[in-house]
Amino acid sequence: MKLALKNSMATKLIAMYMASSFIVLASFTLIVQYAIKHHFYAQDYQLLNSKFLTVAATLDDLQSNSSPVLTENFAFLWVINHDGKLTYSNSTLALPPALSVQNALEWKDNGHSYRGFRFKMQHPQYDAIVLAINMDYHKSFINELDIVLLWTFLISNLISGAYAIFTVKKGLSPLQELQSYLDKVSIQHLDVRVPNNKLPVELSQLVATQNKMLDRLQCGFSRLSEFSSDIAHELKTPLTNMMTQTQVALSAARTPVEYQDVLGSNAEEIERLNKTIKDTLYLAKSENQLLHSNKEPLKLTTIIQPLIEFYELLAEDKNVTIDIVELNLTEDGIQLGDKQMLQRAISNILSNALRHCDSNSVITIQLSSDDDYNAIKIINTGEPIPASSLPYLFDRFYRADKSRKHTSSVGAGLGLAITKSIVQAHGGDISVSSIQRVTAFSLMLKKTTAALF
């Protein structure tokens, strides 16, 4: 409980507000006290100074004691000669010794308070005149004023504290509203968003960030759900095929050739399963940067040329030519990267291009570079990619060919996702366009040695 109060924003705000209020009220009280006391001091000095001028003008009558001013009981009067001795006093009140050397003094005598001033003068016989007045009235007034100020100070602080609690509670009410919305967020309700049109400006940015985070979480959970569904489908299909073929083969006596056909078909399904699992693991490792990479400076042509030779027979079957064109290739197209990973990324695109290109056509591989990136562009003419499929082409298990017309592929729709992951692991990006039967994949690979290895 103590820790909660210590870390409470409301508690801190109330404490700061009350501390500020306490300092302001205390300062105001002290200033009022000082102003009143200073006013009385100045008033007394002005009064006694005027009396001093009157007394000084009639000082020659001191010996005869005939001046009415000297005998008037307007103040306590002491006259001091040049020897420092008291030569005249108009009362029985004793002169405080301190006033012989000090110019002002407050003292008490027989329960009464006095304030006196010592006035220096130019006189052949007398050195100074000391005048004092009774200030009991002032003291009484100041004591009463102190009581009033004390109660005013205490009551004002109590009112200030109550107002601070009300204000802080009212000011933090949007946080409670925000919490009520966040309490609704769960795995089943990731679509809850906090409306920020009624929130104060200070919370709008926080709420906007919170909503963006919920967007990312919802997208992530959606992708995870789709991935689970897709991987289940990709594993279920070959298993179902194998199960069906096996059950049909066992339903009647078969010849050895027929059994061999069934085993061969099952082997193809097992190969498909194996490839799906390997691709899924590879993609997961690649996206989480868990693949072991052997980075080295590579010429783009040394990466691509072995792939062209590998696909040469397949290209000859369709009478397709694969050309390499170098455009503005600087530094001999040196790329720091893992050769096997880059060849796998380019191979995925090249095999797709061969599968979907027209017979008797040309697949062009353009190589270019600028100060920061090496670019590989693979262009083929043939079956276009639907515009609706382009935004999702690099998603896991996505197939533009929903009908699986091209049965020569045993892929599960992970090839382009793997390619994108490899390119991003090299600090680059990949894009695709398909316009008027011309499809082009562009791979941008960052040259810097600070790529994500």
Buried (B, 14 or more C-beta within 10 A) or exposed (E): EEEEEEEBEBEEBBBEBBEEBBEEBEEBBEEBBEEBEEEBBEEBBEBBEEBBEBBBEEBEEBEEEEBEBBEEEBBBBBBBBEEEEEBBBBEEBEBBEEBBEEEBBBBEEEEEBBBBBBBEBEBEEBBBBBBBBBBEEBBEEBEEBBEEBEEBBEEBBEEBBEEBBEEBEEEEEBBEBBEEBEEEBEEEEBEBBBEBEEBEEEBEEBBEEBBEEBEEEBEEEEEEEBBEEBBEEBBEBBEEBBEEBBEEBEEEEBEEEEEEBBEEBBEBBEEBBEBBBEBBEBBBEBBEEEBEBEBEEBBBBEBBEEBBEBBEEBBEEBEBEBEBEBEEBEEEBBBBBBBEBBBBBBBBBBBBBBBBBBEEBBBBBBBBBEEEBBBBBBBBBBBBBEEEBBEEBBBBBBBBBEEEEEEEBBBBBBBBBBBBBBBBBBBBBBBBBBEEEEBBBBBBBBBEEEBEB
